[in-house]
Amino acid sequence: MSPDGTNAQRLTFLTNDKPYSGLVTDPAWSPDGKQLVFSYQTSATGQPANSRALYVVNIDGTGLRRLTPWELRAGDRASWSPDGTQIVFSTVPPPTPPTARRSPSPRRRSTAVPSCTR
């Protein structure tokens, strides 16, 4: 794409069709402007369902590759190091329902709440 927004070019060809439906989010250009890192989040009908991974692609759309395993659920706010040799990112834990825990003492009462770690 030109600086003025013209000459846009599609860089990824990830599908939104079943069974691979998903969403591309959080793109970040490398410091040299030659690569783009982004998160791909699958939907409930995607494969694997409700998961995330980081991908990187060259500026011309070639070299698309997954950087992280699906099990890691990576992809929240990926960012390049200043020299472009590393990418820092957050993982997103899978949703878990809250559960109540039995107190070891009648004077104590504890309740688990969903975690909000990032």
PENORGI-V716295 format. One record per helix or strand of 3 or more residues. SS is the DSSP state (alpha for helix, beta for strand). FROM is the first residue (numbers start at 1). TO is the last residue. If there is no record, write none. Layout:
<<SS FROM TO> <SS FROM TO>>
This chain:
<<beta 22 29> <beta 35 42> <beta 52 58> <alpha 70 72> <beta 74 80> <beta 87 91>>
